[in-house]
Amino acid sequence: MKKQLLYSFAAMASLVLASCAGDYDDWASPQTNEEQAAVEKFAAQINAGTDANLTLPTTKDTLRLQSLSSASPEVVGFSVRNVTLEGQKINAFTNGNDICVLTSEYVNTIRDIYQSRAYTTRTPKLAVEYAANLANGDAVDLPAFEAVTQVKTVPTPAEDAKGYYLLGQWQNWDATNPTWMQNNGDGTYTATVTTGDGDNWFKFYQGSHFVSGDWDSINQGAMGCAVNGDNSLFNYVVWPNDPELGEVQTPVISGGGTFEITLDINNYTYTVKRAEARYYVVGNPQGWSDKDMSCMFYAHGGNIYSYTTQWSGAWDLKIWDAKNFGIWENAWGTAVDGDGSASGTLINKDSKSFQAPTKGEYYTLTINMNDNTYSWEAVTPSAEYTSVSLIGDFNGWGGDIDLQQLEKAPHNWYARVTIESAGGLKFRANHDWTVNWGSADKETPIGETYYFQPGGENINVPAGTYDFYLNDITGRWSIVPVE
């Protein structure tokens, strides 16, 4: 086996002092040790490679970022130990005396470092650990070095003066009725959509190409992603005739719910996040308080919510969304004061309070905020619990933290609790595992949403302070981060 010499950088800086056997007059004078001499003997001359300053797009498969040479005839080449770009590892190799990377990996790494496709010049720092290869088969580690590379990214389309819109499964790809995105005035555009179960396919479109029902014109402005069916929550936008990422493919939103889609034209990226609204009862269950948010509707997904309890049936409630909580003129209600109809329409201009069809009975009030309607359904509680509590990783699965049952909204439990460490948790009744409530989704953390469909899995909760809500009749719950 051929020998490989490894010379540490610490040894390079060490001093050789007097021998043990004789007099040594200049005891403080530094000497040259074997390792230091070897490093100096094989030292490399480092220069920018032919592609250290790059303009995209390029047809090259391989980029030569740095060029190495040595004056020593014993050096027959070089090998790389580790290469990073702005601290992110990149697979590099030598070709002759050049340090090279694959063009696709370099471009992808640049994009991911800056989370952007913006048309600009980037100057990422390259850090290289490498060795000189000797004719006798040995290798000598040489001092690591840093170099600044430069890349001018691909030009991006100008911001469309007529804005952007979406077409997708939530609106049946209806080319006569697009979902227009709101211009935020800073190069970003947003839209809120309500999806169904499964994969919901969609695309972005440039407003200047919109002609109602004319797919030939519409498709000229289609924008999407690089991989068909990509369900990433953050992704890069691909535009028509994109010179870097190829043909426009169709992204998807996975699962049903309400989502906010943001298109960032500054960076040509988009994000998808859950944006299920939060609605609260204001009325008899919480004393008509403009500050008490203990009576929160439970989300079902798809912009549908419910609240179940025993209702007084005497001008029971109005409804506030989280953004308008405390603003009476923006409360949702009915057109007729004290309306006790089994179903009806909600309004939020000059609205009146409404009530359950029968006084003193248990009902589930369901609101559909897609069409602003409501309905009441009579229910019967199947059990009474002395306690509902939290237990999980944060407290070692012991020492339950109790929620409080709301005095005027029986079977609804609430508490504000600080979770000191991230992990799984559940709700349970009577400090026992006979009845407990968890999640149908064990992967996604609270914070990306405030609810999941009820299930048997632990609920993934990051450290933080939260408002916890649970209804022990329906088993629905919400965990809302306190801002």
N, C-alpha and C positions, 0 to 999 in steps of 0.2 A: 504494500500500500504506500502511495506517495505521501511524503510528509507535508503538512501544512503548518506554517509558522504563524502564530497569532501574537501580535504585538499590542499591548494595551497602551492607551493614551496616557494613563497615569505613569507608566514606566518611562514614557518619553520625557516627562517633566522631572524625573527624579535626579538626584545628584549622586555622583560616585565619590566617596570620601576615601581617606587613607586606607592602605592595606593594614592588616592586623600585625604584620611582622616587622615593620621598619619605621624610621622617622619620616614625617611628612610635614614639610615646612608650610606650604600654602594649603592649610586644611579646609579653608572656606572656598577654594576655587572650584567651580563646577567642572565636571569632566563629561566626556561624551560616552554614553553607554552603547552597547551593541544594538539595542532596539532603536534608539534614536538615530544612530548612524544608518541603519537599514532603511528607515522611513525616509530620511533625507536622500539616500542614494537612489531610491526608487520613486521619489516624489513625482506626481503628475502635474502636467500643465493643463489647466482647465479653461476651456473656451466655450462660448455659446455655439450650439449646434446649428445646422442649417435651418431648423424649424423652431428655434427658440422664440422667434418673433413670427407669429402665425396669423394669417388672415383667413377666416372661414367664409364660405365653404371651401373644402379642399378635396382633391381626388386622391390624395396620398393615403395609403393604408397604414403606413408607419411614419412616425415623426421622430426626427433626430433632435433631441433637446439639448444635449451637451456633448462636447467632443473632448477626449482625453488623449494625452500623449506623455511620454517619458523619455528623458535623455539617456536613460540606462539601457544598454544593449541587452541586459538580462530580462527586461520586461517585454513579454510577447503579447500582452493584452490585459484586459481588465474585466472584472465581474462585479455586479451590483449585489449588495447585501440587502438593502432596504431603501425604498424611495417613497417619499410622501409629497403630496401637492397640497399646500396649505394645511398640513397635518393629517391629510387623508391619504391612506396607503393606496398606491397605484402600482400595478404590475409593470415593471420595467425590465428590460433586457439589454444586452450589448450586441451591437452589430459592428464588427470591426472594433474600432476604438470609440464608437458613438454610443451614448446612452439613449435608448429608444423606448417608445410606448406605442401601442396600437392607437390609431387616430380615434376610433370609436370610443375607446375607454377614456382617452384624454378629454374628449369633448363632453362625454357623459359626466365625468368627474367635475369638470369646470361648471357644468350646469347645476349639478347637485350641491357643490360648495356654495354657490351664490343663490341657489333656489330661484333661478331666473334665466330667461332667454332674452333679456334686454339687449338691444343693439348698442354695444359699448366696447371699450378696450379694457380687458382684465389683465392684471399683473400678478398672478399667483406665484408664491414662493415654492421653489423646488428644493427639497432636502435629500441629499444622497449619502448613503453609507456604501463604501465600495472597497475593492482590493485590487492590487496589482498581481497579475499572473506571471510567474517566472518560468524561464525556459526549463529549469530543472523539475518542474511540477509543483513547486511550492507556491503559496499565495501569501501576500503581505497586506494586512489591513492598513489602509491609509487614512489620514484624518478626514472625517466627514466634511462636506461642504454644502453651502446653500447658494442658490442662484435664482435670480428673478427671471421668469419667463413672461412672455406677453402674447395675448391672443385677442384678436379683434373678432367679435362674434358675428353671427349671421344677421343681416338686416331684417328687421321685422316690419310688417305692414303698419302704415300710419293708422292712428285711431280713426275709426269711421265716424264721420260727422253726423250720420243718421243713427248712430247707436247700434245696439245689438239685441237680439232676441233669441229665444229658445223654441225648439220644436222637440216633442218627445212623446212617450207613451201616455203620460198623464193627460195629454190633450189630444190623444189619438192621431198624432202627427198631422193635425189639421192645418194645412198651409194657408188657410184663410183666417185663422184665429191664433196667431203666435203668442207666446208668453214674452212680452217685452221686458227687458231688464232695466232697472232704475239706474240712471247715470248719477253717480255719487260725486261727480265733479273733480275727482282726483285720479282719473284714469282707471277707476274700478267701476264695475256694474254688478248689481245684485238682483236676484229674483227668488221668490219663495214658491216652491211647488209642493204638491201633495201627491205622493206616489202610492202604488199598490204593491202587493207582495211580489217577491221574485225580482228579476232584473228589469230595471226600467231604463230603456235605451233613450238617448237624447243627443242633440248636437247644438252648438252655438252657430249663429248666423249673423253676417254683417248686414246692418240695416239698409245700406245703399243698394243692395241687390234684392230687396223685398218687393215683390209684385204679388199681390194676393192670389194664391192658387197656382202660380206659375213656377213649377218646380225647376225648370231649366234655368230661370233667373235666380231663384233662391239658392240652388246648389252651387252657383258660382261664388257665393259668399259663405259656404259651409266651413265650419271649423270644428275640430274635435281633438282626438288624442292619437298616439302613435300605434297603440295595440288595440285591435277590435275587442270590445267587451271589457275594457279595463275599468275596474270599479274603485280605483284609488280615490282617496278623499282629497289628496293634493296631486296635481298633475300638470304637465306642460301642454300648452295649446299648440296644435298643428294646424296650419293654415293652407289654403289652396296653393299648389306648386311649392310646397315647403322644400327648400334645398337641402335640409339637414335630416328631418325626421320622416320624409316621404309622404305617402298618401294620407289623406284625412280618414281616420277611423272613428268608430262610434263608441263613446264611453257609456257606462251604465251607473245608475244608482241602485244599490242593493237594498231591497226590502221596502216595506211600506212605511209611510210616515210623512211628516212635513220637513222639508229640507231647504236650507238657504244655499244657493249657488252663487259664487262670486267669481267674476271674470276680471282678471288683472291685466290690462293692456300694456301697462308699463313693463311688466316682466313676462307677458304672454304665459301666464299660469292660470289655473282655476282651482277653487276649493269647493268641497261639498261638506256641509255639516248639518246635523240635526237641528231643527229650529222649531220644534213643537212649542207652541205658545203655552203660557201658563194663565189659567183663569181661576178666579176666586169667588166664592160666595160672599156677598155682603148682605147682611140681613139678620133675621132672628137667630140663626145658629151662632153668630159671633157678635151679637149686640149692636148691629148697624154701625160698627166701628170703621173709621177710615184709616186705621193703622193696623188692625188685627188681621194677619194673613194666615190664620190657623186653619181656615176652611178652604182648601185648595181642591179644585176639580181634578179627578184622576184621568190621565190620558189613556186612550185606547189605541192611538195611532190614527193616521189619516185625518187629523183635525177634528176628531170626535172625543168628547170628554163626558165624565159622569160624576155625580155625587149622590151617595146613598145615606139616608138617615131617617129619623122620625121628624116630620115637618109639622109645624103648628097649624099650617093652613090658614094663616091670617097675615096677608101681605108678607109672605115669607122672605123674599129676596130680590136683589138685583145681582148683576155680574160685572166684575171688573177684570180686565186683563192686566198682566203684571206692569206693562208700560204706563197704564193709565190709573193704577190703583190710587184711590183717594180723590180722583177728579170726577165729581158727580155728573157733570154734563156728558162724560164719556162712558157712563155705565150702561150696560146692556139690560134691557127689560122688555116689557110688552107695551102695546099701544093703549091697552085698557087697564086702569088701576085695579089691582086685586084679581086679575084674570086667573081663574082656576081651571082653564081648559086642559084636557088631556094632552094636547099638543098645540103648537102654534109657531109664530114667527117672532124672532128677537129683533129689536131695533136699538140703536144707541143714540138717537136724537129725540129729546123730549120723552124718554122712556119712563114707564111706570113700573112699580113693583108687581110681582105676580106670586102665585101660591100653588101648593099642591091641590089636586082635585078634592081630597077628603082631609079634614082636619085631624091632626094627631096620629096619622098613620105613617107607616114606613113606605117610602117610595125611592126609586132611582130616578133622578133627573138627568137626562142625557141631552147634551147640546151638540149640534152639528154645525161647526163654524164655517163649513164650506158653503152652506146655503142659509146660515143664520136661523136654524129652526131648533125647536126643543120638543121633548116628549117626556111624560111621566109614566112609570111602570110600578105598580104595587109589588112589594116584596115582603118576605117574612124572615126575620133573623132566625138562624138555626141553632145558635149557641150564644152563651154569655161568657165572657172571660174576665177574670179578676185582674189580669195584667197583660200588656203587650210590651215586649222589650227588645233591645238590640244586643246581639252577642256575636263575637267574631274574632278575627286575628288581632284586632286592635286591643282587645282586653283578654287575650289568651283563651277565648271561648269559655269565659267564666266571669262572674260578677256582672250580671245583666244590668243594662241601663234602661230604666223604664220610660216609656212614653206616657203621656197623660191622655185619658179619654176626655173628649170635649163634653162639657156639662150639657150644652144645648144641642149637641150633634152626636147623639149616642152611636157607638160602634165606629167612631172616627178617633184616631189616636195621633198625637202630635208631640214632638220635642225638638229643640235645637241642641245639637250635640257636636262637640269637637272630637274628631277622630285623629289621634296622634300619629298613627302609622298606617300606611297603605295595606290593604289586604281584603280578604273576603269577609262578608258578614251576612247575617240573616235577621229577620224578625221572628219572634216566637211568642206563643201564648202561655200564660201561667208559669213562666220560668221552666218550661218543660218542652221536650221535642215532639210530643204527641201532635201538636199543631204548630206548624212553622211556615213561613213565607219567604220565598227567594225569587230567583230570576230564571227566565228561559234562555238568557244569554250570559255565559260565564266569562266571555272574553272581553267585551267592551266595558270600559270603566265608566262609572258615573262621572259626569262632567261633560262627556260628549253628548249625553242625553240625561234626563232626570228620571226616566222610568224605563222599564222593560215589561214585556208581557210576563205575568206571574209564572213561576216555574220552580223547580226543585234545586237549582244551582245556587251556589253562593253569589252574592252581589259584589262585584269588584269596585271598591271605593278607595280612591286616593286619600292621603291625609288632608284634613281641612275641616272647616265648620259647615254643617249642613242642617237644613230643616227636613225632618223626617215625618212623613205622613203615611198612615195605613188605615184602610177600611177593612174590618174583620168580617164583614158580610160578603163582600165581593173578592177579597184577597188582593185588591189593587193597592199599589203603594207608589210614593214619589220620594226622591231624595234630591233636594235642591241645594246646590252650593250657595252659601251666603257670601255675597259680594262685599 
